[in-house]
Amino acid sequence: MELIYTTMLLHKAGKEISETNVKKVLTSAGVEKSEGEIKALVAAMAEVDIEKAIKEAAVPVVSSSAPAESAVEKKEKKEEPKEDPEKAAAGLGALFG
């Protein structure tokens, strides 16, 4: 994860994603990675359009604190039958017969 964070930080700062810059960021954060891991990261990121990847991965954020009702939930609420109090009382009478 540290390597991905480093890449994103360098990108956001407008810095080149190079072995030297990656090492500087990791060192300043106290993270140790092997030369092979750093070289592999830089090589892999050379072909990636980071802005495009971020936009494709973005998920819209819902600003409401309460979840919105779905259309199905709204329909179910409308279709709930209303009970007649007299019928309910008649049913109770059968219990005590």
C-alpha positions as CSV (number, residue, x, y, z in Angstrom):
1,M,0.0,0.0,0.0
2,E,2.8,2.4,0.8
3,L,4.0,2.2,-2.8
4,I,0.6,3.2,-4.1
5,Y,0.3,6.0,-1.6
6,T,3.7,7.2,-2.6
7,T,2.8,7.2,-6.3
8,M,-0.4,9.2,-5.6
9,L,1.4,11.7,-3.5
10,L,4.1,12.3,-6.1
11,H,1.5,12.6,-8.8
12,K,-0.6,15.1,-6.7
13,A,2.6,17.1,-6.0
14,G,3.4,17.2,-9.8
15,K,6.6,15.3,-9.3
16,E,8.1,12.6,-11.5
17,I,7.5,9.1,-10.4
18,S,11.1,8.0,-10.4
19,E,13.2,5.6,-8.3
20,T,14.9,8.6,-6.6
21,N,11.6,10.4,-5.7
22,V,9.9,7.2,-4.5
23,K,12.9,6.4,-2.3
24,K,12.9,9.9,-0.8
25,V,9.2,9.7,0.1
26,L,9.5,6.2,1.6
27,T,12.6,7.2,3.5
28,S,11.0,10.3,4.9
29,A,8.0,8.2,6.1
30,G,10.3,5.6,7.7
31,V,9.2,2.8,5.3
32,E,11.7,0.3,3.9
33,K,11.2,-1.3,0.5
34,S,13.6,-3.3,-1.6
35,E,15.2,-1.9,-4.7
36,G,13.3,-4.5,-6.7
37,E,10.0,-3.4,-5.4
38,I,10.8,0.2,-6.2
39,K,12.0,-0.6,-9.7
40,A,9.0,-2.7,-10.4
41,L,6.7,0.1,-9.2
42,V,8.4,2.7,-11.4
43,A,8.3,0.4,-14.4
44,A,4.6,-0.4,-13.9
45,M,3.6,3.2,-13.5
46,A,5.4,4.3,-16.6
47,E,2.5,3.1,-18.7
48,V,-0.4,4.3,-16.4
49,D,-2.4,7.4,-16.9
50,I,-3.0,8.2,-13.2
51,E,-5.6,10.9,-13.8
52,K,-7.7,8.5,-16.0
53,A,-7.3,5.7,-13.4
54,I,-8.5,8.0,-10.6
55,K,-11.5,9.2,-12.6
56,E,-12.5,5.7,-13.5
57,A,-12.2,4.5,-9.9
58,A,-14.1,7.5,-8.5
59,V,-17.4,6.7,-6.7
60,P,-20.1,9.4,-6.3
61,V,-20.5,10.5,-2.7
62,V,-24.0,10.7,-1.2
63,S,-24.2,13.9,0.9
64,S,-27.3,12.9,2.9
65,S,-26.8,11.5,6.3
66,A,-29.9,9.2,6.0
67,P,-30.1,6.6,3.3
68,A,-32.6,7.4,0.5
69,E,-35.6,5.2,0.1
70,S,-35.6,3.1,-3.0
71,A,-38.6,3.1,-5.4
72,V,-39.5,-0.4,-4.2
73,E,-39.6,0.7,-0.5
74,K,-41.8,3.6,-1.4
75,K,-44.2,1.4,-3.4
76,E,-44.4,-1.1,-0.5
77,K,-45.3,1.7,1.9
78,K,-48.2,2.8,-0.4
79,E,-49.5,-0.7,-0.8
80,E,-49.8,-1.5,2.9
81,P,-53.4,-2.3,3.7
82,K,-55.1,-0.3,6.4
83,E,-56.7,-2.4,9.1
84,D,-60.3,-1.8,10.2
85,P,-60.4,-1.4,14.0
86,E,-63.7,-3.2,14.2
87,K,-62.3,-6.3,12.4
88,A,-59.3,-6.3,14.7
89,A,-61.5,-6.1,17.7
90,A,-63.7,-9.0,16.4
91,G,-60.6,-11.1,16.0
92,L,-59.6,-10.5,19.6
93,G,-63.1,-11.7,20.7
94,A,-62.5,-15.0,19.1
95,L,-59.5,-15.6,21.4
96,F,-61.5,-15.3,24.5
97,G,-64.7,-16.8,23.0
